[in-house]
Amino acid sequence: MYFLINFILISISIMVSVAFYTILERKILS
């Protein structure tokens, strides 16, 4: 159970960081 919660939290944090990185990249490029 704890492993599943950890996995979900890690996936969410990775998705958020990737989205944040792409937004920053677009702002820098444009």
mmCIF entry with sequence, helices, sheets and N, C-alpha, C, O atoms, coordinates in Angstrom:
data_MODEL
# 
_entry.id   MODEL 
# 
_entity.id                         1 
_entity.type                       polymer 
_entity.pdbx_number_of_molecules   1 
# 
_entity_poly.entity_id                      1 
_entity_poly.type                           'polypeptide(L)' 
_entity_poly.nstd_linkage                   no 
_entity_poly.nstd_monomer                   no 
_entity_poly.pdbx_seq_one_letter_code       MYFLINFILISISIMVSVAFYTILERKILS 
_entity_poly.pdbx_seq_one_letter_code_can   MYFLINFILISISIMVSVAFYTILERKILS 
_entity_poly.pdbx_strand_id                 A 
# 
loop_
_entity_poly_seq.entity_id 
_entity_poly_seq.num 
_entity_poly_seq.mon_id 
_entity_poly_seq.hetero 
1 1  MET n 
1 2  TYR n 
1 3  PHE n 
1 4  LEU n 
1 5  ILE n 
1 6  ASN n 
1 7  PHE n 
1 8  ILE n 
1 9  LEU n 
1 10 ILE n 
1 11 SER n 
1 12 ILE n 
1 13 SER n 
1 14 ILE n 
1 15 MET n 
1 16 VAL n 
1 17 SER n 
1 18 VAL n 
1 19 ALA n 
1 20 PHE n 
1 21 TYR n 
1 22 THR n 
1 23 ILE n 
1 24 LEU n 
1 25 GLU n 
1 26 ARG n 
1 27 LYS n 
1 28 ILE n 
1 29 LEU n 
1 30 SER n 
# 
_struct_asym.id          A 
_struct_asym.entity_id   1 
# 
_struct_conf.conf_type_id            HELX_P 
_struct_conf.id                      HELX_P1 
_struct_conf.pdbx_PDB_helix_id       AA1 
_struct_conf.beg_label_comp_id       TYR 
_struct_conf.beg_label_asym_id       A 
_struct_conf.beg_label_seq_id        2 
_struct_conf.pdbx_beg_PDB_ins_code   ? 
_struct_conf.end_label_comp_id       LEU 
_struct_conf.end_label_asym_id       A 
_struct_conf.end_label_seq_id        29 
_struct_conf.pdbx_end_PDB_ins_code   ? 
_struct_conf.beg_auth_comp_id        TYR 
_struct_conf.beg_auth_asym_id        A 
_struct_conf.beg_auth_seq_id         2 
_struct_conf.end_auth_comp_id        LEU 
_struct_conf.end_auth_asym_id        A 
_struct_conf.end_auth_seq_id         29 
_struct_conf.pdbx_PDB_helix_class    1 
_struct_conf.details                 ? 
_struct_conf.pdbx_PDB_helix_length   28 
# 
_struct_conf_type.id          HELX_P 
_struct_conf_type.criteria    ? 
_struct_conf_type.reference   ? 
# 
loop_
_atom_site.group_PDB 
_atom_site.id 
_atom_site.type_symbol 
_atom_site.label_atom_id 
_atom_site.label_alt_id 
_atom_site.label_comp_id 
_atom_site.label_asym_id 
_atom_site.label_entity_id 
_atom_site.label_seq_id 
_atom_site.pdbx_PDB_ins_code 
_atom_site.Cartn_x 
_atom_site.Cartn_y 
_atom_site.Cartn_z 
_atom_site.occupancy 
_atom_site.B_iso_or_equiv 
_atom_site.pdbx_formal_charge 
_atom_site.auth_seq_id 
_atom_site.auth_comp_id 
_atom_site.auth_asym_id 
_atom_site.auth_atom_id 
_atom_site.pdbx_PDB_model_num 
ATOM 1   N N  . MET A 1 1  ? 0.832  -1.196 0.000   1.00 0.00 ? 1  MET A N  1 
ATOM 2   C CA . MET A 1 1  ? 0.000  0.000  0.000   1.00 0.00 ? 1  MET A CA 1 
ATOM 3   C C  . MET A 1 1  ? 0.875  1.257  0.000   1.00 0.00 ? 1  MET A C  1 
ATOM 4   O O  . MET A 1 1  ? 0.679  2.159  -0.815  1.00 0.00 ? 1  MET A O  1 
ATOM 5   N N  . TYR A 1 2  ? 1.837  1.306  0.921   1.00 0.00 ? 2  TYR A N  1 
ATOM 6   C CA . TYR A 1 2  ? 2.721  2.481  0.970   1.00 0.00 ? 2  TYR A CA 1 
ATOM 7   C C  . TYR A 1 2  ? 3.497  2.627  -0.331  1.00 0.00 ? 2  TYR A C  1 
ATOM 8   O O  . TYR A 1 2  ? 3.733  3.742  -0.795  1.00 0.00 ? 2  TYR A O  1 
ATOM 9   N N  . PHE A 1 3  ? 3.896  1.494  -0.924  1.00 0.00 ? 3  PHE A N  1 
ATOM 10  C CA . PHE A 1 3  ? 4.643  1.543  -2.184  1.00 0.00 ? 3  PHE A CA 1 
ATOM 11  C C  . PHE A 1 3  ? 3.801  2.191  -3.272  1.00 0.00 ? 3  PHE A C  1 
ATOM 12  O O  . PHE A 1 3  ? 4.306  2.990  -4.060  1.00 0.00 ? 3  PHE A O  1 
ATOM 13  N N  . LEU A 1 4  ? 2.510  1.846  -3.316  1.00 0.00 ? 4  LEU A N  1 
ATOM 14  C CA . LEU A 1 4  ? 1.622  2.416  -4.330  1.00 0.00 ? 4  LEU A CA 1 
ATOM 15  C C  . LEU A 1 4  ? 1.495  3.925  -4.144  1.00 0.00 ? 4  LEU A C  1 
ATOM 16  O O  . LEU A 1 4  ? 1.552  4.682  -5.113  1.00 0.00 ? 4  LEU A O  1 
ATOM 17  N N  . ILE A 1 5  ? 1.323  4.356  -2.903  1.00 0.00 ? 5  ILE A N  1 
ATOM 18  C CA . ILE A 1 5  ? 1.206  5.798  -2.629  1.00 0.00 ? 5  ILE A CA 1 
ATOM 19  C C  . ILE A 1 5  ? 2.497  6.513  -3.020  1.00 0.00 ? 5  ILE A C  1 
ATOM 20  O O  . ILE A 1 5  ? 2.463  7.587  -3.622  1.00 0.00 ? 5  ILE A O  1 
ATOM 21  N N  . ASN A 1 6  ? 3.633  5.911  -2.675  1.00 0.00 ? 6  ASN A N  1 
ATOM 22  C CA . ASN A 1 6  ? 4.926  6.501  -3.039  1.00 0.00 ? 6  ASN A CA 1 
ATOM 23  C C  . ASN A 1 6  ? 5.041  6.614  -4.550  1.00 0.00 ? 6  ASN A C  1 
ATOM 24  O O  . ASN A 1 6  ? 5.458  7.651  -5.066  1.00 0.00 ? 6  ASN A O  1 
ATOM 25  N N  . PHE A 1 7  ? 4.674  5.550  -5.266  1.00 0.00 ? 7  PHE A N  1 
ATOM 26  C CA . PHE A 1 7  ? 4.775  5.539  -6.728  1.00 0.00 ? 7  PHE A CA 1 
ATOM 27  C C  . PHE A 1 7  ? 3.914  6.644  -7.333  1.00 0.00 ? 7  PHE A C  1 
ATOM 28  O O  . PHE A 1 7  ? 4.350  7.342  -8.248  1.00 0.00 ? 7  PHE A O  1 
ATOM 29  N N  . ILE A 1 8  ? 2.690  6.806  -6.823  1.00 0.00 ? 8  ILE A N  1 
ATOM 30  C CA . ILE A 1 8  ? 1.793  7.843  -7.348  1.00 0.00 ? 8  ILE A CA 1 
ATOM 31  C C  . ILE A 1 8  ? 2.376  9.230  -7.082  1.00 0.00 ? 8  ILE A C  1 
ATOM 32  O O  . ILE A 1 8  ? 2.350  10.095 -7.957  1.00 0.00 ? 8  ILE A O  1 
ATOM 33  N N  . LEU A 1 9  ? 2.901  9.439  -5.876  1.00 0.00 ? 9  LEU A N  1 
ATOM 34  C CA . LEU A 1 9  ? 3.478  10.751 -5.552  1.00 0.00 ? 9  LEU A CA 1 
ATOM 35  C C  . LEU A 1 9  ? 4.675  11.051 -6.443  1.00 0.00 ? 9  LEU A C  1 
ATOM 36  O O  . LEU A 1 9  ? 4.830  12.176 -6.917  1.00 0.00 ? 9  LEU A O  1 
ATOM 37  N N  . ILE A 1 10 ? 5.525  10.051 -6.674  1.00 0.00 ? 10 ILE A N  1 
ATOM 38  C CA . ILE A 1 10 ? 6.708  10.253 -7.517  1.00 0.00 ? 10 ILE A CA 1 
ATOM 39  C C  . ILE A 1 10 ? 6.281  10.569 -8.948  1.00 0.00 ? 10 ILE A C  1 
ATOM 40  O O  . ILE A 1 10 ? 6.843  11.466 -9.576  1.00 0.00 ? 10 ILE A O  1 
ATOM 41  N N  . SER A 1 11 ? 5.288  9.838  -9.471  1.00 0.00 ? 11 SER A N  1 
ATOM 42  C CA . SER A 1 11 ? 4.852  10.094 -10.851 1.00 0.00 ? 11 SER A CA 1 
ATOM 43  C C  . SER A 1 11 ? 4.273  11.497 -10.980 1.00 0.00 ? 11 SER A C  1 
ATOM 44  O O  . SER A 1 11 ? 4.536  12.187 -11.965 1.00 0.00 ? 11 SER A O  1 
ATOM 45  N N  . ILE A 1 12 ? 3.491  11.923 -10.001 1.00 0.00 ? 12 ILE A N  1 
ATOM 46  C CA . ILE A 1 12 ? 2.897  13.267 -10.053 1.00 0.00 ? 12 ILE A CA 1 
ATOM 47  C C  . ILE A 1 12 ? 3.992  14.328 -10.015 1.00 0.00 ? 12 ILE A C  1 
ATOM 48  O O  . ILE A 1 12 ? 3.944  15.304 -10.764 1.00 0.00 ? 12 ILE A O  1 
ATOM 49  N N  . SER A 1 13 ? 4.979  14.135 -9.142  1.00 0.00 ? 13 SER A N  1 
ATOM 50  C CA . SER A 1 13 ? 6.048  15.133 -9.038  1.00 0.00 ? 13 SER A CA 1 
ATOM 51  C C  . SER A 1 13 ? 6.857  15.195 -10.326 1.00 0.00 ? 13 SER A C  1 
ATOM 52  O O  . SER A 1 13 ? 7.270  16.275 -10.747 1.00 0.00 ? 13 SER A O  1 
ATOM 53  N N  . ILE A 1 14 ? 7.087  14.039 -10.960 1.00 0.00 ? 14 ILE A N  1 
ATOM 54  C CA . ILE A 1 14 ? 7.835  14.024 -12.222 1.00 0.00 ? 14 ILE A CA 1 
ATOM 55  C C  . ILE A 1 14 ? 7.035  14.749 -13.301 1.00 0.00 ? 14 ILE A C  1 
ATOM 56  O O  . ILE A 1 14 ? 7.593  15.539 -14.063 1.00 0.00 ? 14 ILE A O  1 
ATOM 57  N N  . MET A 1 15 ? 5.727  14.483 -13.368 1.00 0.00 ? 15 MET A N  1 
ATOM 58  C CA . MET A 1 15 ? 4.906  15.142 -14.385 1.00 0.00 ? 15 MET A CA 1 
ATOM 59  C C  . MET A 1 15 ? 4.894  16.649 -14.175 1.00 0.00 ? 15 MET A C  1 
ATOM 60  O O  . MET A 1 15 ? 4.981  17.410 -15.140 1.00 0.00 ? 15 MET A O  1 
ATOM 61  N N  . VAL A 1 16 ? 4.787  17.088 -12.923 1.00 0.00 ? 16 VAL A N  1 
ATOM 62  C CA . VAL A 1 16 ? 4.762  18.526 -12.625 1.00 0.00 ? 16 VAL A CA 1 
ATOM 63  C C  . VAL A 1 16 ? 6.086  19.172 -13.014 1.00 0.00 ? 16 VAL A C  1 
ATOM 64  O O  . VAL A 1 16 ? 6.104  20.255 -13.597 1.00 0.00 ? 16 VAL A O  1 
ATOM 65  N N  . SER A 1 17 ? 7.200  18.506 -12.690 1.00 0.00 ? 17 SER A N  1 
ATOM 66  C CA . SER A 1 17 ? 8.507  19.085 -13.008 1.00 0.00 ? 17 SER A CA 1 
ATOM 67  C C  . SER A 1 17 ? 8.715  19.154 -14.515 1.00 0.00 ? 17 SER A C  1 
ATOM 68  O O  . SER A 1 17 ? 9.276  20.127 -15.019 1.00 0.00 ? 17 SER A O  1 
ATOM 69  N N  . VAL A 1 18 ? 8.269  18.131 -15.239 1.00 0.00 ? 18 VAL A N  1 
ATOM 70  C CA . VAL A 1 18 ? 8.410  18.136 -16.701 1.00 0.00 ? 18 VAL A CA 1 
ATOM 71  C C  . VAL A 1 18 ? 7.567  19.256 -17.306 1.00 0.00 ? 18 VAL A C  1 
ATOM 72  O O  . VAL A 1 18 ? 8.026  19.968 -18.200 1.00 0.00 ? 18 VAL A O  1 
ATOM 73  N N  . ALA A 1 19 ? 6.342  19.412 -16.823 1.00 0.00 ? 19 ALA A N  1 
ATOM 74  C CA . ALA A 1 19 ? 5.471  20.471 -17.343 1.00 0.00 ? 19 ALA A CA 1 
ATOM 75  C C  . ALA A 1 19 ? 6.081  21.840 -17.047 1.00 0.00 ? 19 ALA A C  1 
ATOM 76  O O  . ALA A 1 19 ? 6.088  22.720 -17.908 1.00 0.00 ? 19 ALA A O  1 
ATOM 77  N N  . PHE A 1 20 ? 6.596  22.020 -15.818 1.00 0.00 ? 20 PHE A N  1 
ATOM 78  C CA . PHE A 1 20 ? 7.213  23.284 -15.440 1.00 0.00 ? 20 PHE A CA 1 
ATOM 79  C C  . PHE A 1 20 ? 8.423  23.575 -16.326 1.00 0.00 ? 20 PHE A C  1 
ATOM 80  O O  . PHE A 1 20 ? 8.628  24.716 -16.741 1.00 0.00 ? 20 PHE A O  1 
ATOM 81  N N  . TYR A 1 21 ? 9.225  22.547 -16.615 1.00 0.00 ? 21 TYR A N  1 
ATOM 82  C CA . TYR A 1 21 ? 10.415 22.716 -17.443 1.00 0.00 ? 21 TYR A CA 1 
ATOM 83  C C  . TYR A 1 21 ? 10.031 23.121 -18.862 1.00 0.00 ? 21 TYR A C  1 
ATOM 84  O O  . TYR A 1 21 ? 10.661 24.001 -19.449 1.00 0.00 ? 21 TYR A O  1 
ATOM 85  N N  . THR A 1 22 ? 8.992  22.477 -19.421 1.00 0.00 ? 22 THR A N  1 
ATOM 86  C CA . THR A 1 22 ? 8.589  22.811 -20.787 1.00 0.00 ? 22 THR A CA 1 
ATOM 87  C C  . THR A 1 22 ? 8.052  24.237 -20.849 1.00 0.00 ? 22 THR A C  1 
ATOM 88  O O  . THR A 1 22 ? 8.309  24.954 -21.816 1.00 0.00 ? 22 THR A O  1 
ATOM 89  N N  . ILE A 1 23 ? 7.306  24.654 -19.823 1.00 0.00 ? 23 ILE A N  1 
ATOM 90  C CA . ILE A 1 23 ? 6.776  26.024 -19.808 1.00 0.00 ? 23 ILE A CA 1 
ATOM 91  C C  . ILE A 1 23 ? 7.928  27.029 -19.739 1.00 0.00 ? 23 ILE A C  1 
ATOM 92  O O  . ILE A 1 23 ? 7.920  28.039 -20.444 1.00 0.00 ? 23 ILE A O  1 
ATOM 93  N N  . LEU A 1 24 ? 8.917  26.748 -18.886 1.00 0.00 ? 24 LEU A N  1 
ATOM 94  C CA . LEU A 1 24 ? 10.066 27.651 -18.786 1.00 0.00 ? 24 LEU A CA 1 
ATOM 95  C C  . LEU A 1 24 ? 10.809 27.713 -20.110 1.00 0.00 ? 24 LEU A C  1 
ATOM 96  O O  . LEU A 1 24 ? 11.226 28.785 -20.548 1.00 0.00 ? 24 LEU A O  1 
ATOM 97  N N  . GLU A 1 25 ? 10.975 26.540 -20.757 1.00 0.00 ? 25 GLU A N  1 
ATOM 98  C CA . GLU A 1 25 ? 11.697 26.500 -22.021 1.00 0.00 ? 25 GLU A CA 1 
ATOM 99  C C  . GLU A 1 25 ? 10.969 27.332 -23.072 1.00 0.00 ? 25 GLU A C  1 
ATOM 100 O O  . GLU A 1 25 ? 11.602 28.070 -23.827 1.00 0.00 ? 25 GLU A O  1 
ATOM 101 N N  . ARG A 1 26 ? 9.645  27.219 -23.126 1.00 0.00 ? 26 ARG A N  1 
ATOM 102 C CA . ARG A 1 26 ? 8.884  27.997 -24.106 1.00 0.00 ? 26 ARG A CA 1 
ATOM 103 C C  . ARG A 1 26 ? 9.032  29.486 -23.839 1.00 0.00 ? 26 ARG A C  1 
ATOM 104 O O  . ARG A 1 26 ? 9.166  30.268 -24.780 1.00 0.00 ? 26 ARG A O  1 
ATOM 105 N N  . LYS A 1 27 ? 9.010  29.892 -22.572 1.00 0.00 ? 27 LYS A N  1 
ATOM 106 C CA . LYS A 1 27 ? 9.153  31.314 -22.245 1.00 0.00 ? 27 LYS A CA 1 
ATOM 107 C C  . LYS A 1 27 ? 10.532 31.820 -22.656 1.00 0.00 ? 27 LYS A C  1 
ATOM 108 O O  . LYS A 1 27 ? 10.665 32.939 -23.150 1.00 0.00 ? 27 LYS A O  1 
ATOM 109 N N  . ILE A 1 28 ? 11.567 30.987 -22.450 1.00 0.00 ? 28 ILE A N  1 
ATOM 110 C CA . ILE A 1 28 ? 12.926 31.410 -22.796 1.00 0.00 ? 28 ILE A CA 1 
ATOM 111 C C  . ILE A 1 28 ? 13.089 31.474 -24.318 1.00 0.00 ? 28 ILE A C  1 
ATOM 112 O O  . ILE A 1 28 ? 13.704 32.402 -24.843 1.00 0.00 ? 28 ILE A O  1 
ATOM 113 N N  . LEU A 1 29 ? 12.537 30.483 -25.020 1.00 0.00 ? 29 LEU A N  1 
ATOM 114 C CA . LEU A 1 29 ? 12.710 30.438 -26.472 1.00 0.00 ? 29 LEU A CA 1 
ATOM 115 C C  . LEU A 1 29 ? 11.933 31.550 -27.162 1.00 0.00 ? 29 LEU A C  1 
ATOM 116 O O  . LEU A 1 29 ? 12.431 32.154 -28.112 1.00 0.00 ? 29 LEU A O  1 
ATOM 117 N N  . SER A 1 30 ? 10.717 31.828 -26.696 1.00 0.00 ? 30 SER A N  1 
ATOM 118 C CA . SER A 1 30 ? 9.885  32.819 -27.384 1.00 0.00 ? 30 SER A CA 1 
ATOM 119 C C  . SER A 1 30 ? 10.294 34.244 -27.024 1.00 0.00 ? 30 SER A C  1 
ATOM 120 O O  . SER A 1 30 ? 9.695  35.201 -27.516 1.00 0.00 ? 30 SER A O  1 
# 
